[in-house]
Amino acid sequence: MTRRSVLFVAPECAPLAHVGGLGDVVAALPIALRKEGHDARIVLPRYRFISTQGMTRHEAPLGVPLGSSEAWCAVFETKLPGTDVPVYLLDHLGLYDRHYVYAGPGGIAPIDNLARFSFLSRGALQLCKHLSWKPDVVHAHDWPTALAPIYLNEFERARGTSSLGNTASVLTIHNLAHQGVFAPSDFGVTGLPRTLVRDDGLLHDRHLNLLKGGLYHATMLTTVSPSYAKEIRTFEGGCELDHVLRFRGGDLVGILNGIDERLWDPSNDKALAAHFNADNLEGKAECKRALQKELRLAQRSDVPLIGIVTRLTWQKGSDVVALALDRILAQGTQVAMLGAGDPELEEFFRVRSLLGGDRFRMVTGYNDGLSHRIEAGADLFLMPSRFEPCGLNQMYSQRYGTLPIVRATGGLDDTVEQCDEQSGEGTGFKLWHLSPESLADTVSWAVHVYRDKPALFRAMQRRAMSKKFGWEKAARRYAEVYDWALARLSGQYETPNLPL
């Protein structure tokens, strides 16, 4: 194995700045890579809510070309909590001294987002020179850092004198639906040549599209599950960039995300009323009783309890859950829900919860402890996403012996095996067409197995709990992608045997 040096350039990284799954990946993957012997480091903005207490401030400021001039920032250095992963934070008050990452109050994106993330992408490369450190690979994530491969090509590699001239780039697509679209009149802030504003560059539908530009320029592309890598190359799943992804299809690899198996472990999870494992599920029954009591649901062991932890959005199929809820409850089930998002959906489920008696309860907002208790106390977990690049909750559920009911898309399809009543195989229940009727029917099937085939249900629980969802395999796959990117850059086109 060749040890590689990799710089992760990202807008978020848990727990320093955490908005979604991207932040989880940027935190977990470098840890797993360093365990494999690679030198993985992270750079991100220093937002207002990130305390610099205990961090090291570099003596010299960092100059970053921005538009036709140069902007300066301080550089703070720390480690990911509990790890040896170096993290560098670019501290520019005008761009990052805010309480948000992508969008402010009301979900409104600030007018200077192009400048904010141009600065991050270009600043990451300037940081390498500031540190006198040459990474083998710059690993960018989604549209906010999709300019990094372009800056690398245009200002480092093309000039032939930069220390980063032989550095490859990898761009990971976490969610193709978010692309970084801006008015062409804003292009000057990037400092890039205007020749890049073309259809095979940054131009899309008469607008700048940062992700599209990154897709054309990155040495290699990855996304967060094999099935999603296939879906985004189709007209239906490509979010109008399918033609670009088909063009780059030979350089696109789907690598399934992992989860932190230390945090999501029912045998020692501090948030739970009792602990359990695949060999002894008694503690799970106690967790169910405790959850029913906490949410004021009827404390009955014979009623199948369905858990939902979600963002209330169209992507997650929350509107279909709302339409199917009465049919699901009519099957003699209980539903425990935790989520936030679309105001109309929040209001629907809030009112429905008030009228839900001892069978349906909705808790609005984000509550990490409760999310663990729902995963542990529920018998089934509902996750009917319209599309799901990877998804994490279906993996958490299986770790906790809570069988997922999912739509067969993206990472949900890759991580859940369909129940087979004849062979006794499977770890969950899948549907393909999403509608209130099909969702209610699939829940009915899962409830039938729970009630009428308890031995099969228990076998599926134990099989699900025995699965490995850690980051070790993903880290090895990414290391192969890094090798492939460097080989392509040097003109050696022999590639490892990597499926989508």
C-alpha positions as CSV (number, residue, x, y, z in Angstrom):
1,M,0.0,0.0,0.0
2,T,1.3,3.4,-1.0
3,R,0.7,6.0,1.8
4,R,-0.9,9.1,0.4
5,S,-1.2,12.7,1.7
6,V,-4.7,14.1,1.2
7,L,-6.3,17.5,1.9
8,F,-10.0,17.5,2.5
9,V,-11.5,20.8,1.4
10,A,-15.0,21.2,2.8
11,P,-17.6,23.7,4.0
12,E,-18.5,21.6,7.1
13,C,-16.9,18.9,9.4
14,A,-18.6,17.4,12.5
15,P,-18.5,18.4,15.3
16,L,-16.9,21.8,14.5
17,A,-19.5,22.7,11.8
18,H,-22.2,20.2,11.2
19,V,-25.2,20.6,8.9
20,G,-25.7,17.2,7.3
21,G,-24.2,14.0,6.0
22,L,-21.3,15.8,4.2
23,G,-20.0,17.0,7.6
24,D,-20.2,13.4,8.9
25,V,-18.2,12.1,6.0
26,V,-15.5,14.8,6.2
27,A,-15.1,14.0,9.9
28,A,-15.1,10.2,9.7
29,L,-13.2,9.4,6.5
30,P,-9.9,11.2,7.4
31,I,-9.8,9.3,10.7
32,A,-10.2,6.0,8.9
33,L,-7.5,7.0,6.3
34,R,-5.0,7.9,9.0
35,K,-5.6,4.5,10.6
36,E,-4.6,3.0,7.3
37,G,-1.4,5.1,7.4
38,H,-2.3,8.0,5.1
39,D,-1.7,11.7,6.0
40,A,-5.2,13.1,5.8
41,R,-5.9,16.7,6.8
42,I,-8.9,19.0,6.7
43,V,-9.4,22.7,5.8
44,L,-12.7,24.6,6.4
45,P,-13.9,28.1,7.2
46,R,-13.8,29.4,10.8
47,Y,-17.5,30.3,11.3
48,R,-18.5,32.5,14.2
49,F,-19.8,29.6,16.2
50,I,-16.5,27.7,16.1
51,S,-14.5,28.6,19.2
52,T,-10.8,29.1,18.7
53,Q,-10.1,28.4,22.4
54,G,-7.2,25.9,22.6
55,M,-6.3,26.3,18.9
56,T,-3.0,27.4,17.6
57,R,-3.0,30.6,15.5
58,H,-0.3,30.7,12.8
59,E,1.9,33.7,13.0
60,A,1.8,34.6,9.4
61,P,-1.6,35.5,7.7
62,L,-2.7,33.8,4.5
63,G,-3.1,35.7,1.3
64,V,-5.7,34.4,-1.1
65,P,-6.4,35.8,-4.6
66,L,-10.0,36.8,-4.8
67,G,-11.3,38.5,-7.9
68,S,-8.8,41.1,-9.1
69,S,-7.2,41.6,-5.7
70,E,-6.0,39.6,-2.7
71,A,-7.8,38.9,0.5
72,W,-6.1,37.9,3.8
73,C,-7.1,35.7,6.6
74,A,-5.8,34.2,9.8
75,V,-5.1,30.4,10.0
76,F,-6.0,28.5,13.1
77,E,-4.9,24.9,13.6
78,T,-6.4,22.2,15.8
79,K,-7.2,18.5,15.8
80,L,-10.5,16.7,15.3
81,P,-11.6,16.0,18.9
82,G,-10.1,12.8,20.2
83,T,-8.0,12.2,17.1
84,D,-4.7,13.1,15.4
85,V,-6.4,14.5,12.3
86,P,-5.1,18.1,11.7
87,V,-7.8,20.7,11.0
88,Y,-7.0,24.1,9.5
89,L,-9.5,26.9,9.8
90,L,-9.5,30.0,7.5
91,D,-10.6,32.9,9.6
92,H,-11.9,35.8,7.4
93,L,-14.3,37.9,9.3
94,G,-16.0,39.5,6.3
95,L,-16.8,36.1,4.8
96,Y,-17.3,33.7,7.7
97,D,-18.1,35.6,10.8
98,R,-21.7,34.3,10.7
99,H,-23.9,31.9,12.6
100,Y,-24.6,29.8,9.5
101,V,-22.7,27.7,6.9
102,Y,-24.7,27.9,3.7
103,A,-27.8,30.0,4.3
104,G,-29.1,32.5,6.9
105,P,-32.4,32.9,8.6
106,G,-35.3,31.6,6.6
107,G,-33.0,29.5,4.4
108,I,-32.0,32.5,2.3
109,A,-28.5,32.2,0.9
110,P,-26.3,35.3,1.2
111,I,-25.5,37.3,-1.9
112,D,-21.7,36.7,-1.4
113,N,-21.8,32.9,-1.3
114,L,-19.8,32.7,-4.5
115,A,-17.0,34.8,-2.9
116,R,-17.2,32.8,0.4
117,F,-16.6,29.5,-1.3
118,S,-14.3,30.7,-4.0
119,F,-12.1,31.9,-1.1
120,L,-12.3,28.5,0.6
121,S,-11.4,26.6,-2.6
122,R,-8.5,28.9,-3.6
123,G,-7.4,29.3,0.0
124,A,-7.0,25.6,0.5
125,L,-4.4,25.5,-2.2
126,Q,-2.7,28.6,-0.8
127,L,-2.7,26.9,2.6
128,C,-0.6,24.1,1.2
129,K,2.1,26.5,0.2
130,H,1.8,28.3,3.5
131,L,2.5,25.0,5.2
132,S,5.2,23.9,2.8
133,W,3.2,20.7,2.4
134,K,2.4,19.0,-0.9
135,P,-0.7,16.8,-0.8
136,D,-0.9,14.0,-3.4
137,V,-4.6,14.6,-3.6
138,V,-7.0,17.5,-3.0
139,H,-10.4,16.0,-2.1
140,A,-13.3,18.4,-2.6
141,H,-16.9,18.0,-1.5
142,D,-20.0,19.1,-3.3
143,W,-20.6,22.5,-4.9
144,P,-19.0,24.7,-2.2
145,T,-15.5,23.4,-3.0
146,A,-16.1,22.3,-6.6
147,L,-13.9,25.2,-7.7
148,A,-10.8,23.7,-6.0
149,P,-10.1,21.2,-8.9
150,I,-10.6,24.1,-11.4
151,Y,-8.1,26.4,-9.5
152,L,-5.7,23.5,-9.3
153,N,-5.9,23.0,-13.1
154,E,-5.8,26.6,-14.1
155,F,-3.4,28.2,-11.6
156,E,-1.2,25.4,-10.3
157,R,-0.9,22.7,-12.9
158,A,-1.1,24.8,-16.1
159,R,1.8,27.1,-15.0
160,G,4.2,24.1,-14.5
161,T,6.1,25.8,-11.7
162,S,3.8,25.3,-8.8
163,S,4.6,22.8,-6.0
164,L,1.1,21.5,-6.6
165,G,1.6,20.8,-10.3
166,N,1.4,17.0,-9.7
167,T,-1.4,17.1,-7.2
168,A,-4.6,15.2,-8.3
169,S,-8.1,16.1,-7.4
170,V,-11.1,14.1,-6.3
171,L,-14.6,15.6,-6.1
172,T,-17.3,13.8,-4.1
173,I,-21.0,14.3,-4.9
174,H,-22.9,14.0,-1.7
175,N,-26.2,15.3,-3.2
176,L,-26.4,16.2,-6.9
177,A,-29.6,18.3,-6.3
178,H,-27.4,21.0,-4.8
179,Q,-25.2,22.5,-7.5
180,G,-24.1,26.1,-6.6
181,V,-25.9,28.2,-9.2
182,F,-25.0,31.9,-9.6
183,A,-25.5,34.7,-12.0
184,P,-22.8,35.0,-14.7
185,S,-22.3,38.7,-13.7
186,D,-20.8,37.4,-10.4
187,F,-18.1,35.4,-12.2
188,G,-15.4,38.0,-11.7
189,V,-15.0,37.3,-8.0
190,T,-13.6,33.8,-8.8
191,G,-10.6,35.3,-10.6
192,L,-10.8,32.5,-13.2
193,P,-10.4,33.1,-16.9
194,R,-13.7,33.8,-18.7
195,T,-13.0,31.1,-21.2
196,L,-14.3,28.7,-18.5
197,V,-17.8,30.1,-18.9
198,R,-18.9,27.7,-21.5
199,D,-21.1,24.6,-21.8
200,D,-18.3,22.2,-21.1
201,G,-17.2,24.3,-18.1
202,L,-19.1,26.4,-15.6
203,L,-22.0,27.5,-17.8
204,H,-25.4,25.8,-17.5
205,D,-28.7,27.1,-18.6
206,R,-27.2,30.7,-18.8
207,H,-26.0,30.5,-15.2
208,L,-22.8,29.7,-13.5
209,N,-22.9,26.1,-12.1
210,L,-20.0,25.4,-9.8
211,L,-20.7,21.7,-9.5
212,K,-20.8,21.2,-13.2
213,G,-17.5,22.9,-13.6
214,G,-16.0,20.7,-10.9
215,L,-17.4,17.6,-12.6
216,Y,-15.5,18.5,-15.8
217,H,-12.3,19.4,-14.1
218,A,-11.7,16.9,-11.2
219,T,-9.3,14.1,-11.9
220,M,-11.7,11.6,-10.4
221,L,-15.3,11.7,-9.2
222,T,-16.9,9.8,-6.4
223,T,-20.4,9.6,-4.9
224,V,-21.7,8.1,-1.8
225,S,-23.2,4.8,-2.9
226,P,-22.9,2.5,-6.0
227,S,-26.6,2.7,-6.8
228,Y,-26.5,6.5,-6.7
229,A,-23.6,6.5,-9.0
230,K,-25.8,4.7,-11.6
231,E,-28.9,6.8,-10.9
232,I,-27.2,10.2,-11.4
233,R,-26.2,9.1,-14.9
234,T,-29.8,8.8,-15.9
235,F,-32.2,11.5,-17.1
236,E,-34.5,10.8,-14.1
237,G,-31.8,11.0,-11.5
238,G,-29.3,13.3,-13.1
239,C,-30.7,16.7,-12.0
240,E,-29.9,18.0,-15.6
241,L,-26.2,17.0,-15.3
242,D,-26.7,13.4,-16.4
243,H,-25.0,14.2,-19.7
244,V,-21.9,15.4,-17.9
245,L,-21.8,12.4,-15.6
246,R,-22.2,10.0,-18.6
247,F,-19.3,11.8,-20.3
248,R,-17.2,11.3,-17.1
249,G,-18.7,7.9,-16.4
250,G,-15.4,6.1,-16.6
251,D,-14.0,8.3,-13.8
252,L,-17.1,8.1,-11.5
253,V,-17.0,5.6,-8.6
254,G,-19.7,5.0,-6.0
255,I,-18.4,4.3,-2.5
256,L,-20.8,3.6,0.2
257,N,-20.5,5.8,3.3
258,G,-19.9,4.2,6.7
259,I,-21.1,5.1,10.1
260,D,-19.4,5.6,13.4
261,E,-19.9,2.1,15.0
262,R,-18.6,3.4,18.3
263,L,-21.4,6.0,18.6
264,W,-24.1,3.7,17.2
265,D,-23.6,0.6,19.3
266,P,-26.6,-0.7,21.3
267,S,-24.3,-2.7,23.6
268,N,-23.0,0.5,25.2
269,D,-25.1,3.5,24.0
270,K,-25.4,5.9,27.0
271,A,-28.6,7.3,25.6
272,L,-30.6,4.0,26.1
273,A,-32.6,2.7,29.0
274,A,-31.0,-0.7,28.5
275,H,-28.2,-2.3,26.4
276,F,-28.5,-5.3,24.1
277,N,-26.8,-7.1,21.3
278,A,-27.6,-9.7,18.6
279,D,-27.3,-12.6,21.0
280,N,-29.5,-11.1,23.7
281,L,-32.4,-8.8,22.6
282,E,-34.0,-8.5,26.1
283,G,-32.6,-5.0,26.5
284,K,-34.3,-3.9,23.2
285,A,-37.7,-4.8,24.7
286,E,-36.9,-2.6,27.7
287,C,-35.9,0.2,25.3
288,K,-39.3,-0.1,23.6
289,R,-41.1,0.2,26.9
290,A,-39.0,3.2,27.9
291,L,-39.6,5.0,24.5
292,Q,-43.4,4.3,24.7
293,K,-43.4,5.8,28.2
294,E,-41.2,8.8,27.2
295,L,-43.5,9.7,24.3
296,R,-46.8,8.8,26.1
297,L,-47.6,5.9,23.9
298,A,-49.5,2.8,25.1
299,Q,-46.9,0.6,26.8
300,R,-47.7,-2.6,24.8
301,S,-45.1,-5.1,23.7
302,D,-47.4,-6.7,21.2
303,V,-47.9,-3.6,19.1
304,P,-45.4,-3.0,16.3
305,L,-43.7,0.4,17.0
306,I,-42.5,2.2,13.8
307,G,-39.8,4.8,14.2
308,I,-39.1,7.8,11.9
309,V,-36.2,10.2,12.2
310,T,-36.1,12.6,9.3
311,R,-35.9,15.9,7.7
312,L,-39.5,16.8,6.6
313,T,-38.9,17.3,2.9
314,W,-40.1,16.2,-0.5
315,Q,-36.8,14.2,-0.9
316,K,-37.5,12.1,2.2
317,G,-41.1,11.3,1.1
318,S,-42.5,13.0,4.2
319,D,-45.5,14.2,2.2
320,V,-46.3,10.5,1.3
321,V,-45.9,9.5,5.0
322,A,-48.5,12.2,5.8
323,L,-51.0,10.8,3.3
324,A,-50.4,7.2,4.4
325,L,-50.3,7.8,8.1
326,D,-54.0,6.9,8.8
327,R,-53.7,3.7,6.8
328,I,-50.5,2.8,8.7
329,L,-52.0,3.4,12.1
330,A,-55.2,1.5,11.1
331,Q,-53.0,-1.6,11.0
332,G,-52.7,-1.5,14.8
333,T,-49.3,0.1,14.9
334,Q,-47.7,2.9,16.8
335,V,-45.5,5.6,15.2
336,A,-42.8,7.6,17.0
337,M,-41.5,10.5,14.9
338,L,-38.7,13.0,15.2
339,G,-38.1,15.6,12.6
340,A,-38.2,19.2,11.3
341,G,-38.3,20.9,7.9
342,D,-41.1,22.0,5.7
343,P,-43.4,24.2,7.9
344,E,-46.6,22.8,6.4
345,L,-45.5,19.2,7.1
346,E,-44.3,20.2,10.6
347,E,-47.7,21.7,11.3
348,F,-49.6,18.6,9.9
349,F,-47.6,16.2,12.1
350,R,-47.8,18.5,15.1
351,V,-51.6,18.6,15.0
352,R,-51.8,14.9,14.1
353,S,-49.7,14.2,17.2
354,L,-52.0,16.2,19.4
355,L,-54.9,14.1,18.1
356,G,-52.8,10.9,18.1
357,G,-53.9,9.5,21.4
358,D,-51.5,6.8,22.6
359,R,-50.6,5.7,19.0
360,F,-48.8,8.5,17.2
361,R,-46.3,11.1,18.6
362,M,-44.3,13.7,16.8
363,V,-41.4,15.6,18.3
364,T,-40.3,18.6,16.3
365,G,-36.6,19.5,16.0
366,Y,-33.3,17.8,16.4
367,N,-32.6,15.7,19.4
368,D,-29.6,13.4,19.3
369,G,-30.5,11.3,22.4
370,L,-34.1,10.8,21.3
371,S,-32.9,9.7,17.8
372,H,-30.8,7.0,19.5
373,R,-33.8,5.9,21.6
374,I,-36.1,5.7,18.6
375,E,-33.6,3.6,16.7
376,A,-33.3,1.3,19.7
377,G,-36.9,1.2,20.9
378,A,-38.7,0.8,17.5
379,D,-39.4,-2.5,15.9
380,L,-39.4,-1.0,12.3
381,F,-38.0,2.1,10.8
382,L,-39.7,4.0,8.0
383,M,-37.5,5.8,5.4
384,P,-39.3,6.1,2.0
385,S,-37.0,8.6,0.3
386,R,-37.7,9.6,-3.3
387,F,-33.9,9.7,-3.7
388,E,-31.2,9.0,-1.2
389,P,-27.5,9.3,-2.2
390,C,-26.5,7.2,0.8
391,G,-28.6,7.6,3.9
392,L,-27.4,6.8,7.4
393,N,-30.5,6.0,9.5
394,Q,-31.2,2.7,7.7
395,M,-27.7,1.6,8.8
396,Y,-28.2,2.8,12.3
397,S,-31.5,0.9,12.4
398,Q,-30.0,-2.3,11.4
399,R,-27.3,-1.9,14.0
400,Y,-30.1,-1.6,16.6
401,G,-32.1,-4.6,15.3
402,T,-34.8,-2.2,13.9
403,L,-35.8,-3.5,10.5
404,P,-36.0,-0.7,7.9
405,I,-38.8,-0.1,5.5
406,V,-37.3,1.8,2.6
407,R,-37.7,2.8,-1.0
408,A,-35.2,0.9,-3.1
409,T,-33.1,3.9,-4.2
410,G,-29.5,4.9,-3.9
411,G,-27.8,3.8,-0.7
412,L,-31.1,2.5,0.8
413,D,-31.1,-0.2,-2.0
414,D,-27.4,-0.9,-1.4
415,T,-27.6,-1.4,2.4
416,V,-31.0,-3.1,2.9
417,E,-31.6,-6.7,1.8
418,Q,-35.2,-7.5,0.9
419,C,-37.1,-9.9,3.1
420,D,-37.6,-13.3,1.6
421,E,-40.2,-15.3,3.5
422,Q,-39.3,-18.5,1.7
423,S,-35.6,-18.5,2.3
424,G,-35.7,-16.5,5.5
425,E,-33.1,-14.0,4.2
426,G,-33.2,-10.3,4.3
427,T,-32.7,-7.4,6.7
428,G,-35.7,-5.1,5.8
429,F,-38.6,-4.4,3.5
430,K,-38.3,-2.5,0.2
431,L,-40.8,-0.8,-2.1
432,W,-40.0,0.7,-5.5
433,H,-43.0,2.9,-6.5
434,L,-43.6,5.5,-3.9
435,S,-47.3,6.3,-3.2
436,P,-49.5,6.3,-0.1
437,E,-50.9,2.9,-1.2
438,S,-47.6,1.2,-1.8
439,L,-46.1,2.6,1.4
440,A,-49.1,1.4,3.4
441,D,-48.9,-2.0,1.7
442,T,-45.2,-2.4,2.5
443,V,-45.8,-1.5,6.1
444,S,-48.6,-4.1,6.2
445,W,-46.2,-6.7,4.9
446,A,-43.6,-5.8,7.6
447,V,-46.4,-5.9,10.3
448,H,-47.5,-9.3,9.0
449,V,-43.9,-10.7,9.4
450,Y,-43.7,-9.1,12.9
451,R,-46.9,-10.6,14.1
452,D,-47.3,-13.9,12.3
453,K,-43.7,-14.9,11.7
454,P,-41.8,-13.9,14.9
455,A,-39.0,-16.4,14.3
456,L,-38.3,-14.9,10.9
457,F,-38.5,-11.4,12.3
458,R,-35.9,-12.3,15.0
459,A,-33.6,-13.9,12.5
460,M,-33.7,-10.8,10.4
461,Q,-33.0,-8.7,13.4
462,R,-29.9,-10.7,14.3
463,R,-28.7,-10.8,10.7
464,A,-29.1,-7.0,10.4
465,M,-27.2,-6.5,13.7
466,S,-24.3,-8.6,12.5
467,K,-23.6,-6.4,9.5
468,K,-20.5,-4.2,9.4
469,F,-21.1,-0.5,8.4
470,G,-17.8,1.0,9.6
471,W,-15.5,3.2,7.6
472,E,-12.6,0.7,7.1
473,K,-13.8,-0.6,3.8
474,A,-14.7,2.8,2.4
475,A,-11.2,4.2,3.4
476,R,-9.5,1.4,1.4
477,R,-11.7,2.1,-1.6
478,Y,-10.9,5.9,-1.4
479,A,-7.2,5.1,-1.2
480,E,-7.6,3.1,-4.5
481,V,-9.4,6.1,-6.1
482,Y,-6.5,8.3,-5.0
483,D,-4.1,5.9,-6.6
484,W,-6.2,5.9,-9.8
485,A,-6.3,9.7,-9.9
486,L,-2.6,10.0,-9.6
487,A,-2.1,7.3,-12.3
488,R,-4.4,9.2,-14.6
489,L,-2.6,12.4,-14.0
490,S,0.8,10.9,-14.9
491,G,-0.6,9.2,-18.0
492,Q,-0.7,5.7,-16.6
493,Y,-4.2,4.6,-17.4
494,E,-4.1,1.2,-15.8
495,T,-6.9,1.4,-13.1
496,P,-7.8,-0.8,-10.2
497,N,-10.7,-3.1,-10.4
498,L,-13.3,-0.7,-9.1
499,P,-17.0,-1.1,-9.7
500,L,-19.3,1.9,-9.8
